[in-house]
């Protein structure tokens, strides 16, 4: 009976929607019977079901919030409201019985089962079918490879299936992550041949997505030296990213990537390679990402960026805050990389949003971390007025960033003034062209191949943000370039789920989680006006390389947002879910976790 339950789980519907265009407004079908996938129409229906069910299972980490949103909260760069005492993000709740550990595993295996049914079910017919049918199968192959990428990057060695399995076949041990990575690389290269560079229907997998996944997966293998083949994987990562470079483009404005009006622009469409798509047309699909990011004036502030992330943003002169004369501890948001304000909001900022999606739902106010009252703009009179500060002095303030003690809230996905923050259709970015530029640069840096193409790739990303080019002291210096590309990945891709793997690739989980998460300056020390200190980034050479700030010298002046953060070496991999080991005794647990 236990085995049959597991088999049924494997053949359930699955994971993470990437589109809601017309093809997803069709009624999905779950045809898995032998002999069904022998026409283009049947294969299209099957793939429609794959995409549709990706949406249905995308919320198992939180209500109406894509799982990707939570990944950065599992690092030192961010935390959830309930992370006191620390839960999975800092390691406190990271064990084999954690529900999210199980949900992540099952999301990707149920999705693999779905794509296997489609790919295997059509194999005897596909040679005689149309190019469009081959395209559909190629999309499914990339999506299956994407699932395996998430599994090996999280759990390491995992069971591997490239065809539907019987109950007996499921009782199998784990396959080497190296073998699976090589499968991902071969699958994406093979599938790319049948795909266009930009999918005609937004939200579908295309050639850029296939090569983008190939680059991302190879960068993982290179960083962790899978099978002793690190250099080979770095070369594949660089070559795969280079294949896309020039075929897609960066959006003109960074902020446009995270608003509904911005995402309608052609240049933004080009940068967004893989998206979780939403829409009010046809089948209504909305999310609550912004609602959980926003101030209590119009949201709930469920998730918080950390001060570690905020302090990684350079000043406008291209220097880190401990090195720049432009940094002012009393006003940390001034003279900073423009992506700071596009991503984060803090005390003293003017915040905007929309609570209802209507004109009367527009809101603008001064974010205030200390006082019972603050200023809010009255759109009916075009004047500012004093109002109760919802983040400090309201019945809902217990959920606010200031009660939590955090110094910042997310601006990303939360400042759209056009539609309701409680029913957002902002597409969630899963892969962007900017990531591929930085992947190319990182892989070449790790190979020691510092040439103009590396500087150009990083400069493209920095120029778009309004930041200066790679400085002269970094040219030809591998260590300084490594530091810069890691910094760029943090600030460019914050809240997009990529630092979850980056932290493990760079092996810095211990650095990010070695101290409490500190937040706003304490009022008794004068709040921000009482601040004169800069954080120390040079506790060790590794802290310096990875821009990990330390606050030991003045921690008594700061609120502790999340006490007791810690790291254990075993956290480099998540544990195999205990329920899966019960169902498949052939699975061995990852080191450090008990069965």
Secondary structure, 3 states (H helix, E strand, C coil): CHHHHHHHHHCCCCCCCCCCCHHHCCCCCCCCCCCCCCCHHHHHHHHHHHHHHHHHCCCCCCCCCCHHHHHHHHCCCEEECCCCCCCCCCCCCCCCCCHHHHHHHHHHHHHHHHHHHHHHHCCCCHHHCCHHHHHHHHHHHHHHHHHHHHHHHHHCCECCCCCCCCHHHHCCCCECHHHHHHHHHHHHHHHHCCCCCCCCCCCCCCHHHHHHHHHHHHHHHHHCCHHHCHHHHHHHHHHHHHHHECCECCCCCHHHHHCHHHHCCHHHHHHEEEEECCECCCCCECECHHHHHCCCCCCCCCEEECHHHHCCCCECCCCCCCCCCCCCCCCCCCCECCHHHHHEEECCCEEEEECCCCHHHEEEEECCCCCCEEEEEECCCCEEEEEECCCCCCCCHHHCHHHHCCCEEECCCCCCCCCCCCCECCCEEEEEHHHHHHHHHHHHHHCCCCCHHHHHHHHHHHHHHCCCCCCHHHCCCHHHHHHHHHHHHHHHCCCCCCHHHHHHHCCCHHHHCCCCEEEEECHHHCHHHHCCCCCECCCCHHHHHCCCCECHHHHHHEEEEECCCCCCHHHHCCCCCHHHHHHCCCCCCCCCCCC
